[in-house]
Amino acid sequence: MERRPEDFSRVLSSMCTRPHPAARAAAETFLATNPGDPGTFPSVAALEDEAVSMLGEIVGLPEPTGYIGTGGTEANLQAVRVAKCLAETDTPNIVVPTSAHFSFDKAASILDVELRRVGVTDDRTIDLTALESQLDEDTALVVAVTGTTEYGRVDPIPEVANIAKEIGARCHVDAAWGGFHLPFTDHRWQFDHAPIDSMTIDPHKVGQAAIPAGGFLVRDEATLDALTVETPYLVTDRQPTLVGTRSGAGVASTLAALEALWPDGYRSEYERAMALATWLDDEFDSRGIDAIEPVLPLVSAPMDRSTFEALRDEGWRISRTRAGEVRIVVMPHVTRPQLEAFLDDLDAVMTQQSTDVVAED
Ligand SMILES: *Cc1c(COP(=O)(O)O)cnc(C)c1O
C-alpha cells in the first residue's frame, strides 16, 4: 500500500505549513541526533545555541536562554512549571485570558496549580480590570497571548506585565503562532518592551521549520535553573527540558529556516499574508458575512454548521471557533487562488441554500 500524507492545497485552518526547503534538508541531515544529550551530539547542541540566539533577536532579548523543544504546549507547560517551582506559596494559581490556548489547561492539570480565567474585552484582548480582580498573593504567573489561536488578537503586553510585577508574579507571553509576524508590526510584545519573564515562540508554525520545533525563551539563567534536574548517566550532568531525547531535526531545521528567512523572508511573508487576510475580510463583507477584522493574518467569520459541513464535504480542511466562526489562518501555503476557490465553493453552497429555502416556501 502506498502511504502518502495529505497535501496543503485545501488546508485553511491549520497553524502547520510546509517547511522551508532548507529546513526540510537540515531536518533530514540531523534526524538521528539528540540535542538532549549534548555530550554525545555536540554538533546539534551548537546549532541549538545559534538558533536560541537568533530567536533572541526576534523577541528582543540580546542574551537569551532557552531551548528548542517539542512545541508551544511544552513551552507553556514549562512556563507554568517555573512559576510553580519559584513560587513562595504551596497553593499557587496562574491567571490566563479565556482566549489562551488549551495547553494551559493541560499544564495546570499536570502540575496541579489552580487555573484562573479572565475574560476579554470587545476587541477580544485580555480585560485588564478583570485581570486585576483575579490576582492575589498566591498568583505565581500571569499569561498573555500575542496572536490568539481563534482570532489572532494581541494582548497589551506592557500593561499585563506591569500588573504582574506589581504583585510579584511572573509574566509569560504566548507568541507561539504570532511571534514570527509581530516583529513587523507596531505591537509592543517583546522582552525589551516590558518586564516579561518567559516566552513561547513556535518555529514549526509561521517559522517554517519542520515539526517538532517549539521555542521556550527566558530572560535570565535562574529561570532555567529552576527547571534543571541532574542527569546521572549522561556526559553532561544537568537538563532543564521537559522531554529527554529531543528532535535534532527540529533544532537543525529551526536554525536553517531562521538563516533563510530572518528578517527579510519573514517580513515579506507577513506582508503577503496580511494583505491576503485583509482581502479575504473584504470578500466576506461583500457577501454580507460580518467577518472579524484581522489584526494578524487570521480571519474568523460567522458560519452556520450546515454551510461549514458542506464546505468540509467539498474537501476544505477548516475548523470553527468555540463561538462558531470559521477560522482561516493565512499560513505560508495559503494563496489567493486557493482562497478564491474556497469563496467560489462558499458562493455555491450559499446559492444552494437559498434555493432550498425558496423550494420549502
Ligand atoms: C499552537 C499554539 C499553541 C500550542 O503549540 P503546539 O506547538 O501545538 O504544542 C500554544 N499557544 C498558541 C497561541 C498557539 O497558537
The ligand as a Gaussian input file, in Angstrom:
#p B3LYP/6-31G(d) Opt

LIG

0 1
 C       -0.335000      26.417000      18.509000
 C       -0.379000      27.154000      19.773000
 C       -0.007000      26.544000      20.982000
 C        0.351000      25.082000      21.056000
 O        1.502000      24.796000      20.355000
 P        1.850000      23.322000      19.846000
 O        3.091000      23.540000      19.093000
 O        0.690000      22.867000      19.031000
 O        2.049000      22.481000      21.072000
 C        0.007000      27.311000      22.120000
 N       -0.360000      28.600000      22.088000
 C       -0.745000      29.225000      20.960000
 C       -1.143000      30.666000      20.999000
 C       -0.770000      28.519000      19.765000
 O       -1.154000      29.129000      18.642000

